[in-house]
Amino acid sequence: MTLLERVIPETLRFRPALLTGGYRETPPEGIDVDSVFLSGGVNLFVPMQQIQADSRYWDRAAEFPPGRWAES
């Protein structure tokens, strides 16, 4: 069971059930995203699969290491 509990979230990270998070609108006051200011009321597209495979957010993003989900 322990391995399965690690494989499932890593599978969902590697291949998310939803490839896109859909569209979102920035708050009226605007928002900073990765050091870029976006004005209020801007429609954004959230690419979930790209975020889940981005090496800025995940160590060894292109690999499939279920051990990353082991509790410390």
Secondary structure, DSSP 8 states (H G I E B T S, - for coil): -HHHHHHHHHHHHHS-SSS---EEE--TT-EEETTEEE-TT-EEE--HHHHHT-TTTSTTTTS--GGGGS--
